[in-house]
Amino acid sequence: MRAKQLLVTLMALAFGRRRSRDPEQKAREEESPQGRIVPAGEPDRGAELLVVGLLALATLFAAGFIVVYGEMGPTKTLNTLLGVCIAGALACIAAALAVIARRLIVTEEIEEEYPEESPEEQREIVQLVHDSGSRFTRRKLLVGAAATAGSALGLAGLTPVLSLGPLWDTVPLEATPWYRGRRLVDPGGHPMLASDIEEETFYTAFPQGADPENIGSSLVVIRLAPSALKLPHGRETWAPYGILAFSRICTHAGCAIELYRKPRFQPVEPKPALVCPCHYSTFDPATGATVVYGPAGRPLPQLPVMIDPDGHLAAAGDFSGRVGPAWWGVRAKPS
């Protein structure tokens, strides 16, 4: 019953309007044999200011979530900051409610359950609400702070929805760090020699001097026999000596391509394939990473590569298509 009373009291204090009791009502309460249901509580202005401060801090955390989501790109740092902001907002609101419950609400405990509803019991509930709020002296300030924090948290929850439409700037999703002449480097930052790329081997590459966390940075590099290639028209020069480079971001849900399937059993694995281990989208590199199995809706974007005078692999241009899940481009105009 204590939890039920506390919930009723908090709702009444938050949304109700405290009215001064008229002299007759006050006289009736004084004449009541039981007097006050709960003892009078001394005002605790320090606790009230603490609640306001916690709610203000929750508002700042929620606003920080909105700012971070709008200003930063899709990186691990972004995800960490978003988590800190939303967790901070919820923690501050929880702390504010705890302070209200422990220091600003006068409570009472009843061992037995309340009887069936009756006018007398209803009057006691009303009196309980009035008595329990006797410590509040800054009601409007507290309600305003709670409304502001709740509104900011609600806006923070709605912010990710903007990514589904044109209201948010999605241009960074289309930009990549690749351009003609930029070298491919391994995860250690060393330029990759074309002569080191072997068949039946999976390599990961990044653009030299660029942020490896960029959505368009990561590549998968493999080598096939030139005679096995059946690339789309116009890509005849994109794979010197059979060396192919594709975006490592799966076009289904944005997971990373992590597996290179080498043919071991011809009836079910007739040729090499790139595989996303999350949902098993499978791509045929020989045909430009077209989808041969799984939920992906389009091929992996291919990066044209060339061999520079020093024998290192370099980009010969930008990707053949937009990097990332297919649904990122549903609003894009066809080229």
C-alpha positions in Angstrom: 0.0 0.0 0.0 2.9 2.4 0.7 3.9 2.3 -3.0 0.4 3.0 -4.1 0.1 6.0 -1.8 3.5 7.3 -2.9 2.4 7.1 -6.6 -0.9 8.8 -5.9 0.9 11.6 -4.0 3.6 12.2 -6.6 0.9 12.4 -9.4 -1.1 14.8 -7.4 1.9 17.0 -6.5 3.1 17.0 -10.1 -0.2 17.6 -11.9 -2.6 18.8 -9.2 -3.1 22.3 -8.0 -2.7 22.7 -4.3 -5.6 24.7 -2.9 -5.6 26.4 0.5 -8.1 24.7 2.8 -11.0 26.9 3.8 -11.4 27.7 7.5 -14.3 25.2 7.9 -12.3 22.3 6.4 -9.4 23.2 8.7 -11.7 23.3 11.7 -13.1 19.9 10.7 -9.6 18.4 10.5 -8.7 19.9 13.9 -11.8 18.4 15.4 -11.1 15.0 13.8 -10.1 12.4 16.5 -7.2 11.2 14.4 -5.9 14.7 13.5 -3.3 14.6 10.7 -2.8 11.3 8.9 0.9 12.0 8.6 3.0 14.3 10.8 3.8 17.7 9.5 7.1 18.0 7.7 9.6 20.9 7.9 10.4 22.6 4.6 13.7 21.4 3.1 14.7 24.1 0.7 18.1 22.5 0.2 16.5 19.3 -1.1 14.3 21.3 -3.4 17.3 23.1 -4.9 19.0 19.7 -5.2 16.1 18.3 -7.2 16.0 21.4 -9.4 19.8 21.0 -10.0 19.5 17.4 -10.9 16.6 18.1 -13.3 18.6 20.9 -14.9 21.6 18.5 -15.3 19.3 15.9 -16.9 18.1 18.6 -19.3 21.7 19.4 -20.3 22.5 15.7 -20.8 19.4 15.3 -23.0 20.3 18.4 -25.0 23.8 17.0 -25.3 22.4 13.9 -26.9 20.7 16.0 -29.6 23.8 18.0 -30.3 26.2 15.0 -30.4 23.8 13.1 -32.7 23.6 16.1 -35.1 27.2 17.2 -35.1 29.3 14.0 -35.2 29.6 11.2 -37.7 28.8 7.5 -37.2 31.9 6.5 -35.2 32.6 4.6 -32.0 33.2 7.9 -30.2 29.8 9.0 -31.2 28.1 5.9 -29.9 30.0 6.3 -26.6 29.0 9.9 -26.1 25.4 9.2 -27.0 25.3 6.5 -24.4 26.9 8.8 -21.8 24.3 11.5 -22.5 21.2 9.4 -22.4 22.5 7.5 -19.3 23.3 10.7 -17.6 19.9 12.2 -18.2 18.1 9.1 -16.9 20.4 8.8 -13.9 19.8 12.5 -12.9 16.0 12.1 -13.2 16.2 8.9 -11.1 18.3 10.7 -8.5 15.8 13.6 -8.4 12.9 11.2 -7.8 14.9 9.5 -5.0 15.5 12.9 -3.3 11.8 13.8 -3.6 10.8 10.4 -2.1 13.2 10.5 0.8 13.4 14.1 1.7 10.4 16.0 0.4 7.5 13.5 0.8 6.2 12.9 4.3 5.3 9.2 4.4 3.4 6.9 6.6 3.1 3.1 6.8 -0.1 1.2 7.3 0.1 -2.5 8.0 -3.4 -3.5 6.9 -4.9 -2.9 3.5 -7.4 -0.2 2.8 -11.0 -1.3 2.9 -13.4 -0.9 0.0 -13.9 2.7 -1.3 -16.0 4.9 0.7 -16.5 8.7 1.1 -14.5 8.6 4.3 -11.6 6.8 2.7 -11.6 9.2 -0.2 -11.4 12.2 2.2 -8.5 10.5 3.9 -6.6 10.1 0.6 -7.2 13.8 -0.2 -5.9 14.8 3.2 -2.9 12.4 2.8 -2.0 14.2 -0.4 -2.2 17.6 1.3 -0.3 16.5 4.3 2.5 14.7 2.4 3.3 17.8 0.4 3.8 20.1 3.4 7.5 20.4 2.7 7.2 21.8 -0.8 7.8 25.6 -0.9 8.9 26.0 -4.6 6.2 24.0 -6.3 6.2 26.0 -9.6 10.0 25.9 -9.9 10.0 22.1 -9.4 7.2 21.5 -11.8 8.8 23.7 -14.4 12.2 21.9 -14.0 10.5 18.5 -14.3 8.6 19.6 -17.4 11.8 21.0 -19.0 13.8 17.8 -18.3 10.9 15.6 -19.5 10.6 17.6 -22.7 14.3 17.5 -23.4 14.4 13.7 -22.8 11.5 13.3 -25.2 13.2 15.3 -27.9 16.3 13.3 -27.4 14.3 10.1 -27.9 12.8 11.5 -31.2 16.1 12.8 -32.6 17.2 9.5 -34.3 13.9 9.5 -36.3 15.2 12.5 -38.2 17.8 10.2 -39.8 15.1 8.5 -41.8 14.2 11.6 -43.7 15.7 14.6 -45.5 15.5 17.0 -42.5 18.9 15.9 -41.3 22.1 16.4 -43.3 23.0 13.0 -44.8 25.7 14.3 -47.1 28.5 12.9 -44.9 27.1 9.4 -45.6 27.9 9.9 -49.3 31.4 11.2 -49.0 34.4 8.9 -49.0 38.1 9.5 -48.6 39.0 7.8 -51.9 40.4 9.6 -54.9 42.7 8.8 -57.8 46.2 8.1 -56.6 45.5 7.5 -52.9 47.4 4.5 -51.8 45.9 1.4 -50.0 47.5 0.6 -46.7 47.2 -2.4 -44.4 45.8 -2.1 -40.8 49.3 -1.2 -39.6 49.5 1.7 -42.0 52.0 0.2 -44.5 51.4 0.7 -48.2 50.3 -2.5 -49.9 52.4 -3.9 -52.8 50.5 -5.5 -55.6 53.0 -8.3 -55.7 52.1 -9.3 -52.1 48.4 -9.9 -52.9 47.9 -13.6 -53.2 44.9 -15.6 -54.5 42.6 -17.3 -51.9 43.6 -14.7 -49.3 41.4 -12.0 -47.7 43.0 -8.6 -47.1 41.8 -5.5 -45.3 42.9 -2.1 -46.5 42.4 1.6 -45.7 43.2 4.9 -47.4 46.6 6.2 -46.5 46.5 9.2 -44.2 42.7 9.1 -43.8 40.5 8.3 -40.8 40.0 4.5 -40.7 36.7 5.0 -38.9 35.1 6.8 -41.8 32.3 4.7 -43.2 33.9 4.7 -46.6 37.4 3.9 -45.6 37.5 0.1 -45.0 38.1 -2.2 -48.0 38.3 -5.9 -48.6 41.0 -6.7 -51.1 41.3 -10.1 -52.9 42.9 -11.5 -56.0 41.3 -13.8 -58.6 42.5 -15.2 -61.9 42.0 -12.5 -64.6 40.3 -15.1 -66.8 37.6 -15.6 -64.1 36.5 -12.0 -64.0 33.1 -11.0 -65.5 32.9 -7.4 -64.3 30.2 -5.0 -65.4 30.7 -3.0 -68.6 33.1 -0.1 -68.0 35.1 -1.8 -65.3 37.6 -3.7 -67.5 40.6 -1.8 -66.1 39.4 -1.7 -62.4 41.2 -5.0 -61.4 44.8 -5.1 -62.6 46.2 -8.6 -62.5 42.9 -9.7 -61.0 43.2 -7.6 -57.9 39.8 -6.4 -56.7 38.8 -4.0 -54.0 35.3 -3.6 -52.5 33.7 -1.7 -49.7 33.8 -3.7 -46.5 30.4 -2.4 -45.4 27.6 -4.8 -46.2 24.7 -3.3 -48.2 22.1 -5.1 -46.1 22.5 -3.6 -42.6 25.9 -2.0 -42.5 27.8 -4.9 -40.9 31.4 -5.7 -41.9 32.3 -8.3 -44.5 34.5 -10.6 -42.5 34.6 -13.9 -44.4 36.1 -15.0 -47.7 34.6 -18.3 -48.9 37.0 -20.4 -50.9 35.4 -23.2 -53.0 35.8 -26.5 -51.2 32.7 -28.4 -52.4 31.6 -27.6 -55.9 27.9 -28.4 -55.7 27.2 -25.8 -53.1 30.3 -23.6 -53.3 31.2 -23.4 -57.0 33.4 -20.2 -56.7 34.9 -17.7 -54.3 32.6 -15.4 -52.4 32.6 -12.6 -49.9 30.3 -13.3 -46.9 28.8 -11.1 -44.2 28.7 -13.3 -41.0 25.8 -11.3 -39.5 23.0 -12.2 -41.9 25.0 -14.3 -44.4 24.6 -12.0 -47.4 27.0 -13.5 -50.0 28.6 -11.6 -52.9 30.4 -12.9 -56.0 33.6 -10.8 -56.5 34.1 -12.0 -60.0 31.0 -10.3 -61.2 31.5 -7.0 -59.3 30.3 -8.4 -55.9 26.8 -9.1 -57.0 24.5 -10.7 -54.5 24.2 -14.5 -54.9 22.6 -15.3 -51.5 21.1 -13.5 -48.5 19.1 -10.4 -47.7 21.4 -7.7 -49.3 19.6 -5.7 -51.9 22.5 -4.6 -54.1 26.2 -5.3 -54.8 29.1 -4.1 -52.7 30.5 -0.9 -54.1 33.7 -1.6 -56.0 36.7 0.7 -55.8 38.8 0.9 -59.0 42.5 0.2 -58.3 45.7 0.7 -60.1 49.4 0.0 -59.5 51.6 3.1 -59.1 55.2 3.4 -60.4 56.5 2.0 -57.1 54.4 -1.2 -57.4 51.9 -0.1 -54.6 48.2 -0.4 -54.9 46.3 2.9 -55.2 42.8 4.0 -55.9 42.0 4.9 -59.5 38.9 6.8 -58.5 35.9 6.6 -56.2 33.5 3.7 -55.5 31.0 2.5 -58.1 28.1 3.3 -55.8 27.1 4.6 -52.4 28.7 2.9 -49.4 26.4 1.5 -46.7 23.1 -0.2 -46.4 20.7 0.0 -49.4 18.0 1.8 -47.4 20.4 4.8 -46.9 19.8 5.7 -50.5 16.0 5.3 -50.8 15.5 9.1 -51.2 18.5 9.5 -53.6 17.6 10.5 -57.2 18.7 7.8 -59.7 21.9 8.7 -61.5 
